[in-house]
């Protein structure tokens, strides 16, 4: 049978901007590196994942839940919503769950951004904000960080100069730098921000924050409905593979999200896993304690070696490579792979002279430092 000649290009039929987008490139999988280099042990420090295996009790809970897989999950995640509300000290009406925080980003863009609107994005930063903005046909204004920090004054200036600004994407702790926004800073910013501009605060790494001055979405509920937050179970709770996150927002926003989200966007296994990890508590606490200890240790060690590493409140470090090494982040990434170590080159964020590394166990981090010293020798 002769195939019908294709008379059109699918790119011409696609939604505006889609053909010009680039796919997300995740951190290289462990199995791929093992197969490529014939390695047994590979330490993945590229995706800000938890280095611990999940508790065995979770496996038992999931096995029990498998038999209910013939039924759709609770579309509103009622039990998990009640437990999370208690954990955060917010109302259940302020929460709605999603297939990871990234689905929350897409949902916010779908609800609030129209063709011709403008969104402000500090950079370098997680590229999901840009993808969601462009997908909706909105324009992005990318503003550089100021000494690794989100420059809120520059954001206000951009809002003054551009009447079409509808939304500001913020991140605290910011990925990839690890810096936080402080409540007094955001308060001052909101006081000057036009009332019709929405502020999205991505707090995927909130559990790792030790600075008590850090901003929290919960502080604005009932006070400033423009502020809405994103959280996830992927980081501190170690559930990256289950894909479950949530939005914290004014009930009016939650209602709109419920209007457009997929009916059963969080699967049964993810619900069971998130509930279990909230109840279990010690796993996340131990993970956070490890990160707080190791990020100071690793930052000190890397600074001793002549690298510039800003302070981080996340579970990762952002490392600047000295120019006299004649290497960039992609070079470091390639040199470490045969040693069984995976980091995130700065090219993923548009800054080639950096790499980002997650924080592993002390054993993992010592192995990294030894291999790092060898490849740079």
Steps between C-alpha positions, in 0.01 A plus 500: 500500500647837396510755776305817428731790430510739795373832372570701814752545777365421848703794633278729294193358672641511853414763754714813470845468666484119540723424202763742628514348849765256611415187700598482865826311544499318836806401698670202339354171638719277715439195280616684188830597665551146636451351155711760320804465726461148639457628855342343805452795735384832358427803717234726351532860619321666210128504581474613865364161604506336842803270545319262738294198404137544604382322818398137466164575661410707197539196279256310718249784486529521122462124460180511701369787286562315173180302543297823486653593164181395324341819634578860412686696770333772702506793257521754784754304709286561810697304760835631381360852480382482862838373623696756298278783625577403859872473419509853351247657732273607213142432397416204279340748261849642439641179350472305176724218381677441171723260310812656648551872557573535129139420413410778741716737296320399180158537664576850624617602153190348338270686736660845507708556185340601173659562164665840524543500878847534650667301779822590679758227563824549697787309339680265526210295632304177445381505139143380571381859551622602156348193332159556663505870413591451135256212459213735581621754244612746766822702485779450751730766642813334640683701765852407616568425864692751708789328679312167484180659638166576340497875440153613611577864422575402140170310490311810616677713241405252227138508617500880481638496146276222367126547544427144385668326795253251648713263705836478678668161546713485817684213662617468862735324553588585144611226264794487412654756738339391830433855617179596680264795499442651844156597623587865554626518141186349354280717722669813368478367146127423525429844643635655178379237253188591295193325638421311180829307486518144634802370692582129484741377766657163424605350835596150389797503740324671792564219750878550475486869599656585836477880476199605708469822296418306181172570326216246526186499288293420810582846637295663223184289509209725590727805473613527138317267259743587218760269656473130423754228576619165368626210712605144428554161661789432259779661701496476880260204498691313229200428277646630172391188311139525616435848359291679758498867597244763592399865484448722802272789411190706558179291472406697188817376328444144620152507346641607163768229511235240571313620190789422265710220653462145379235313704738239644838670465646338814510121487413266786860394570615861524219579743585203720873586493446866593265413785740240631800736494306777675401258777846341522678835558847369599615435142457859388648630826811284457534604137479869588755459780740331256462776241555781752819335621635399159436827317722686747766229484502488119489876456801534731691230313428646156590853612832365634570379148451849358142469376237765551193346667214721623328403823209266438177428685412213266633145470754601233793734433567725200870496419689754288807369324806730508595629156865401544397133493403540133197278561126559508209315657458268203869405522465415870186299427677295232813446708304370798277255309766229454566527875135411569392849603217699341466876551287758320694722257414867510406495133163362617442846652675704232816560706787292367758587766308322777379160605238406758542204730254337736606407851549131566602306809841576654635188329368615163633850549847379596509278191399803294778715645763231438391457137467876456857551614624231260329639190621852575858399574 
